Amino acid sequence: QVFPSQDPLDRADFNAVEYINTLFPTEQSLANIDEVVNKIRLKIRRLDDNIRTVVRGQTNVGQDGRQALEEAQKAIQQLFGKIKDIKDKAEKSEQMVKEITRDIKQLDHAKRHLTTSITTLNHLHMLAGGVDSLEAMTRRRQYGEVANLLQGVVNVLEHFNKYMGIPQIRQLSERVKAAQNELGQQILADFEEAFPSQGTKRPGGPSNVLRDACLVANVLDPRIKQEIIKKFIKQHLSEYLVLFQENQDVAWLDKIDRRYAWIKRQLVDYEEKYGRMFPQEWCMTERIAVEFCHVTRTELAKIMRTRAKEIEVKLLLFAIQRTTNFEGLLAKRFSGCTLADGTVKKPEVPPPSTNPFLEDETGTETDEIVIEKSDTDKPKKPKIPDNPFHGIVSKCFEPHLYVYIESQDKNLGELIDRFVADFKAQGPPKPNVDEGGAVLPSCADLFVYYKKCMVQCSQLSTGEPMIALTTIFQKYLREYAWKILSGNLPKTTSSSGGLTITSLLKEKEGSEVAKFTLEELCLICSILSTAEYCLATTQQLEEKLKEKVDASLVERINLSGEMDTFSIVISNSIQLLVQDLDAACDPALTAMSKMQWQNVEHVGDQSPYVTSVILHIKQNVPIIRDNLASTRKYFTQFCIKFANSFIPKFINHLFKCKPISMVGAEQLLLDTHSLKMVLLDLPSIGSQVVRKAPASYTKIVVKGMTRAEMILKVVMAPHEPPVVFVDNYIKLLADCSTDTFQKILDMKGLKRSEQSSMLDLFRQRLPAPPSGVENAGSLSLSAPTPEQESSRIRKLEKLIKKRL
């Protein structure tokens, strides 16, 4: 089916019988059979007509297509013909244009060649005339006209560089060179005549001829200009070399001012007499000053080598100061453009530094050193002087700066000795005056002197002398640490009576406990604070030295050894404080271990030994905390070290308490809890401001004292049945050591026979709870214990809560 149709005849499942039955459903309908037949015949006829029309139409299409193809081919042939005509016409047009412009191009070339020839001839005329005039003016010494003419001739001669093969041009070029050489020799002779190298006085002086001669020298070979400058400056400074000869009295350092006064007069004299003779761009005033500096540096170096033994510190510093002042004066007056390296370094000068040490250089030197922490983040660059004349003369003093370094060594030695004497005379700082534990004033004095030396030395030199000074600094930092700080720490054998709290404490074996006085505690804290200040300031001093010194020497500055020395002083101070408090608590712990714990009949107030420990803590800790208020981290270190020392010692004494009754164990557990609470509150004990203890400290106390509580809980537990007791021990203590278990059994007062069977059982049960180490604390609350033991612990906890 090509097209959709509703005709039944077009259906795929057409059935003729069914179709006829639909046309004639009844017998009566057969009466219309003729009409139906006619309709079908008519339909057949129409279909035949349609088919015939379609077939005829197809035969005509082929013929039309061939005709259209023939027409297209003809059109293409016509198009090709037109394109060929256009191409032929274009070629003809191009040929015509070439013929028309051929003559014009020849005229253009002729014009260009003619213009070049005229220009060259004009230049040649100018050159020939200029050379003649130049030779004539040179003979007449008309330098004013020669200066302008010579520059023009040289410029014109450059146009003939490609024509040097022509004999006449080469001859003119040789005449120009000869004239230049003659001019150079003539000008030098004129200057020699006006300013003779040898003779008493200058017969000549500034003249217009010489001024014009300088303008000519600008155009000539640069060597002529350099020769003029060199001869003039040498002649100008000849008097200086005579006046300040090495054997003259004014040549020595104490009269160095006269050298600089002489050159100032000479420069003023030059400006008045010869200022207009030389072109301004020659910078003759600056050149004279620079040459004077070079000569002076050479002469001073020579005389100082000869008379090195006569150089004293004051004389050296006087000479350096006057010289640096003169160099500063030169920097204000001149730009430094004549220096070989002045213009190279100047653009690399960093922007003005905000370093407080650099700011202090122009301020008073009595101020205390204050090195801002923010400055440590700034880039470490050595100081580059803004002055281009820096060191142009003063460099000669550098080999002799060892005199200055030796002087500083001596001065610092005397300063340290004075600090020691002052400390002995004045004694330790008085406690409870203003703020305890203050930094020793001698420390600030030392660093103020260090700053003064560093600033002074950096102005003199930033090379090897700075390294030598750093070595001196290191030496006296170590001496200060040992003589002033470590040397004045109280000795642990100092005689001082300990406190006897009760008759129990009197039973301690040996002599009474040695305890530091209030003054000694304040002194230790003061030394600790001073050491911390020195440590921080030494670190910043190292950074400032690295900024001052030359970049190539930075690696040689290292004060880490001195910083370690101050760290050792801090550590020793903390250890002394810990040992003092620890030793004060020893009698109380000894008394605890000597008590008859098996005879305790009832649980009462905390034991006397606990009261004694708390009393010592309340006496020492507030003093130490107040004196270390400015160094909080070291007070925290003290607390941690004391806890790490006291708690293991307390547990060891706990093991010595044997045998222990049930009531005795309860009393010990109450005492242990009281000590735990005091230790947790140790950092802020006796303070009006309650501050939370550091987490690191709290963790140590909780871990250590919880172990002590667990030991007592195990002791309180009944040893029958043995399996339950052993399992309970492993869960509460998580300690696989048989020694510890043995000590627990001794505390319970078990017989040897019972202990051996219990130890065997303990060894058998050991592999069971390897993971109990990590969560011993959490298991302690849920550990299965007999009913009696459980009730006793609950009763004890209620008692503790009631007391708290």
LOVOPA-386017 format. One record per residue (C-alpha): residue in three letters; x, y, z. Coordinates in steps of 0.5 Angstrom, whole numbers, plus 500, padded with zeros to 3 digits. Example, Ala and Ser with C-alpha at 12.3 -4.5 7.8 and 13.67 -1.06 7.14 Angstrom:
BEGIN
ALA525491516
SER527498514
//
This chain:
BEGIN
GLN500500500
VAL503506498
PHE498511499
PRO493511505
SER486509502
GLN479507505
ASP477503499
PRO476495501
LEU479493494
ASP486496497
ARG486492503
ALA491487504
ASP486481506
PHE481483501
ASN476477500
ALA472477494
VAL466473497
GLU465478503
TYR466484498
ILE460481494
ASN456479500
THR457487502
LEU454489496
PHE448485495
PRO447483502
THR440480501
GLU436477495
GLN432484493
SER439488493
LEU440484486
ALA435488483
ASN441493483
ILE446489480
ASP447492473
GLU448499476
VAL453496481
VAL457493475
ASN457500471
LYS460503477
ILE465498477
ARG467499470
LEU467506470
LYS472506476
ILE476501472
ARG476506466
ARG478512470
LEU484508473
ASP486506466
ASP486513464
ASN490515470
ILE496510469
ARG496512461
THR497519463
VAL503517468
VAL506513463
ARG506518458
GLY509523463
GLN515519465
THR517519457
ASN517526457
VAL521527463
GLY527524460
GLN527528454
ASP527535458
GLY533532462
ARG537531456
GLN535538454
ALA537542460
LEU544538460
GLU545541453
GLU543548455
ALA548548461
GLN554545457
LYS553551453
ALA553556458
ILE559554461
GLN563554454
GLN560561454
LEU563563461
PHE570560459
GLY570564453
LYS569571457
ILE574569463
LYS579568457
ASP577575454
ILE578578461
LYS585575462
ASP588577455
LYS585584457
ALA589584463
GLU595582460
LYS595587455
SER593593461
GLU599590465
GLN604591459
MET601598457
VAL603600464
LYS610597464
GLU611601458
ILE608608461
THR612607467
ARG619605465
ASP621612463
ILE618614470
LYS623609474
GLN629611470
LEU627618472
ASP627616480
HIS633613480
ALA637619477
LYS634624482
ARG636619488
HIS643619485
LEU643626483
THR641628490
THR646623494
SER651626489
ILE650633491
THR649632498
THR656628498
LEU659633494
ASN657638499
HIS659634505
LEU666634501
HIS666641500
MET665642508
LEU670637510
ALA675640505
GLY674647508
GLY673645515
VAL680641515
ASP683647512
SER680652517
LEU681647523
GLU689647521
ALA689654521
MET685655527
THR689650531
ARG696654529
ARG692660532
ARG690657538
GLN683659537
TYR680654541
GLY673657542
GLU672656534
VAL676650534
ALA671646539
ASN665647535
LEU668646528
LEU672640530
GLN665636532
GLY662638526
VAL668636522
VAL668629526
ASN660628524
VAL661630517
LEU667625516
GLU663619519
HIS659620512
PHE665618508
ASN667612512
LYS664608506
TYR668612501
MET675611505
GLY678607499
ILE678613495
PRO685616496
GLN682624496
ILE677622502
ARG683618506
GLN687623505
LEU682628508
SER681623514
GLU688623515
ARG689630516
VAL683630521
LYS687625525
ALA693629525
ALA690635527
GLN686632533
ASN693629535
GLU696636534
LEU691639538
GLY691634544
GLN699635544
GLN698643544
ILE693643549
LEU697639554
ALA703643553
ASP698649554
PHE696646561
GLU703644562
GLU705651561
ALA700654565
PHE700649571
PRO707646571
SER709640575
GLN715642578
GLY716649580
THR715654586
LYS708657584
ARG703657579
PRO705662574
GLY699662570
GLY692661572
PRO685660569
SER684664562
ASN679663557
VAL684660552
LEU684654557
ARG677654558
ASP676653551
ALA681648550
CYS677644555
LEU671644551
VAL676642545
ALA678636549
ASN671634550
VAL671632543
LEU678629542
ASP680622545
PRO678621552
ARG685620554
ILE687627553
LYS681629558
GLN684624563
GLU691626562
ILE689634563
ILE685632569
LYS690627572
LYS696633571
PHE691638574
ILE689634580
LYS696632582
GLN699639581
HIS693641586
LEU695636591
SER703636591
GLU703641596
TYR699636601
LEU704631600
VAL709636602
LEU705638608
PHE703632611
GLN709627610
GLU710621614
ASN715625618
GLN711631619
ASP708632626
VAL701634623
ALA701627619
TRP699623626
LEU692621627
ASP691626633
LYS692632628
ILE688629623
ASP683634623
ARG688639619
ARG688634613
TYR681635612
ALA681643614
TRP686643608
ILE682640603
LYS676644605
ARG680650604
GLN683648597
LEU676646594
VAL674653596
ASP680656593
TYR679652587
GLU672654586
GLU674661586
LYS680661581
TYR678655577
GLY671653578
ARG669656571
MET675654567
PHE673646567
PRO666644564
GLN661643569
GLU660635567
TRP668634569
CYS666634576
MET673637578
THR671639585
GLU669632586
ARG675629583
ILE680633587
ALA676631593
VAL676623591
GLU683623589
PHE685627596
CYS681621599
HIS685616596
VAL692619597
THR690620605
ARG688613605
THR694611603
GLU698615607
LEU694614613
ALA695606612
LYS703607611
ILE704611617
MET699607622
ARG703601620
THR710604622
ARG707607628
ALA702601630
LYS704601637
GLU703608638
ILE695607637
GLU691607642
VAL683606643
LYS681614644
LEU686616639
LEU683611634
LEU676612635
PHE677620635
ALA681619628
ILE675614625
GLN670619628
ARG673625624
THR674621618
THR667619618
ASN664626619
PHE668628613
GLU666622609
GLY659625611
LEU660632609
LEU663629602
ALA656625601
LYS652632602
ARG656636597
PHE657631592
SER653625588
GLY659620588
CYS658620580
THR666620579
LEU667614583
ALA668607579
ASP663603583
GLY658609586
THR653609581
VAL653602581
LYS651600588
LYS646606589
PRO640604586
GLU641597590
VAL640601597
PRO634598600
PRO628603603
PRO629606610
SER629600615
THR624600621
ASN629596625
PRO629599632
PHE637598633
LEU638603627
GLU633608630
ASP637608636
GLU643609633
THR641617632
GLY638617639
THR640616646
GLU645610648
THR642610655
ASP636607653
GLU634599654
ILE635595649
VAL628593646
ILE628589640
GLU621588637
LYS619581636
SER615583629
ASP622585627
THR624578627
ASP620577621
LYS623582616
PRO628580611
LYS635579614
LYS639584609
PRO646587611
LYS646594612
ILE648598606
PRO651605607
ASP647610603
ASN653614603
PRO657613597
PHE663615600
HIS663611606
GLY669607607
ILE673611602
VAL678614607
SER676610614
LYS677603610
CYS685604612
PHE683604620
GLU680597619
PRO686593620
HIS687596626
LEU680595629
TYR683590633
VAL685595638
TYR678597639
ILE676590640
GLU681588645
SER679595649
GLN672592649
ASP674585651
LYS677589657
ASN671594658
LEU666588658
GLY671584663
GLU671590668
LEU663590667
ILE662583669
ASP667584675
ARG663590677
PHE656586677
VAL659581681
ALA662586686
ASP655589686
PHE651583687
LYS656581693
ALA655588696
GLN648589695
GLY646582696
PRO640578693
PRO634582691
LYS629584696
PRO623580696
ASN616583696
VAL618589693
ASP614592687
GLU614585683
GLY618579685
GLY622575681
ALA624581677
VAL630581672
LEU637583675
PRO638590673
SER645588671
CYS642584665
ALA639590662
ASP646594663
LEU650589659
PHE645589653
VAL645596653
TYR653596653
TYR652591647
LYS648595643
LYS653601644
CYS658596642
MET655593636
VAL652600633
GLN659603634
CYS663597631
SER658597625
GLN659604623
LEU667603623
SER666596619
THR662591618
GLY667585616
GLU672581620
PRO672586626
MET664585627
ILE666577627
ALA671579633
LEU666583637
THR661577636
THR666572639
ILE667577645
PHE660578646
GLN659570646
LYS665570651
TYR661575656
LEU655572655
ARG657565658
GLU661569663
TYR655573665
ALA651566665
TRP656562670
LYS658568674
ILE652572675
LEU646567674
SER649560676
GLY654562681
ASN649566685
LEU644560685
PRO643558693
LYS646551694
THR642545696
THR646544702
SER644551705
SER643550713
SER636552715
GLY631549719
GLY625545717
LEU618545720
THR616539725
ILE609539724
THR607533729
SER611528733
LEU610523727
LEU615528723
LYS620528729
GLU621521727
LYS625522721
GLU632519721
GLY638524720
SER638531721
GLU632536719
VAL630537712
ALA634543709
LYS629548706
PHE630555702
THR628561705
LEU623566702
GLU629570700
GLU633564697
LEU626562693
CYS625570690
LEU633570688
ILE632563684
CYS626566681
SER629572679
ILE635569676
LEU630564672
SER627571670
THR633574668
ALA636567664
GLU629567660
TYR630575658
CYS637573656
LEU635568652
ALA630572648
THR635578648
THR641573645
GLN636570640
GLN634577637
LEU642580638
GLU644574634
GLU639577628
LYS641584629
LEU648582628
LYS647578622
GLU643584619
LYS649589621
VAL655584618
ASP657583611
ALA653578607
SER659573606
LEU660573614
VAL653572616
GLU654564617
ARG659565622
ILE655569627
ASN652563631
LEU650564639
SER646558639
GLY651555644
GLU650561649
MET642561648
ASP643553651
THR647556657
PHE641560659
SER637554658
ILE641550662
VAL641556668
ILE633556667
SER633548668
ASN637548674
SER633554677
ILE627550676
GLN630543678
LEU632547685
LEU625549686
VAL623542685
GLN628539689
ASP627544695
LEU619543695
ASP620535694
ALA625535700
ALA620539704
CYS615533703
ASP620528704
PRO619527712
ALA611527711
LEU612521707
THR617518711
ALA612519717
MET606516713
SER611510711
LYS612509719
MET605509721
GLN602503724
TRP596502719
GLN594495721
ASN592499728
VAL588504725
GLU581503728
HIS576508724
VAL577513718
GLY577520721
ASP580527718
GLN586527714
SER592524717
PRO598529719
TYR603528714
VAL598530709
THR597537713
SER604537713
VAL605536705
ILE599541704
LEU603546708
HIS609546705
ILE606547698
LYS602553700
GLN608556703
ASN612555697
VAL608555691
PRO604562692
ILE611565692
ILE614561686
ARG608563682
ASP608570684
ASN615571682
LEU614567676
ALA608571674
SER612574668
THR614567665
ARG608563666
LYS611557662
TYR616556667
PHE612556672
THR608551669
GLN614547668
PHE616547675
CYS609544677
ILE610539672
LYS617537674
PHE614537681
ALA608532680
ASN613528676
SER618527682
PHE613527688
ILE607522685
PRO612516684
LYS616518691
PHE609518694
ILE607511691
ASN614508693
HIS612510700
LEU605507699
PHE608501698
LYS612501705
CYS606502709
LYS605494711
PRO601491713
ILE595495712
SER588493715
MET581495711
VAL580501716
GLY587503715
ALA587502707
GLU580507707
GLN584512711
LEU590512706
LEU585512700
LEU582518703
ASP589521704
THR591520697
HIS584523695
SER586529699
LEU593530696
LYS590529689
MET585535690
VAL591539692
LEU596537687
LEU590538681
ASP589545685
LEU597546685
PRO598552680
SER593556683
ILE593554690
GLY593560695
SER591565689
GLN585570689
VAL584569681
VAL582562680
ARG585559673
LYS584553670
ALA591548671
PRO594546664
ALA591540661
SER598537660
TYR599538668
THR592535670
LYS593529666
ILE600527669
VAL597528676
VAL590524674
LYS594519671
GLY599518677
MET594519683
THR589515680
ARG594509680
ALA595510687
GLU588510689
MET587503685
ILE593500689
LEU589502695
LYS583499692
VAL586493691
VAL589492698
MET582493700
ALA579488696
PRO579481700
HIS584476697
GLU578470697
PRO577467692
PRO584468690
VAL582468682
VAL577474683
PHE582478687
VAL588477681
ASP583478676
ASN581485680
TYR588487681
ILE589486673
LYS583490671
LEU585495676
LEU592496675
ALA594493669
ASP601492671
CYS604485669
SER610486674
THR610480679
ASP614485684
THR608490684
PHE604484685
GLN608482691
LYS608489694
ILE601489694
LEU601482698
ASP606485703
MET601491704
LYS595486705
GLY600482710
LEU599475707
LYS603469709
ARG609467705
SER605460703
GLU599464701
GLN603469697
SER607463693
SER600460691
MET597467689
LEU603469685
ASP603462681
LEU595464680
PHE597471678
ARG602468673
GLN597463670
ARG592469669
LEU597474666
PRO596473658
ALA588474659
PRO587482659
PRO593485655
SER588490652
GLY586492659
VAL592497660
GLU589502655
ASN582503659
ALA584501666
GLY581507669
SER574506665
LEU574498668
SER576501675
LEU569503676
SER565497673
ALA570491676
PRO567486679
THR568485687
PRO565482692
GLU559485696
GLN563487702
GLU568490698
SER563494694
SER559496700
ARG566499703
ILE568503697
ARG561506696
LYS561508704
LEU568511703
GLU566515697
LYS560518700
LEU565520706
ILE570523701
LYS564527698
LYS561529705
ARG568532707
LEU569536700
//
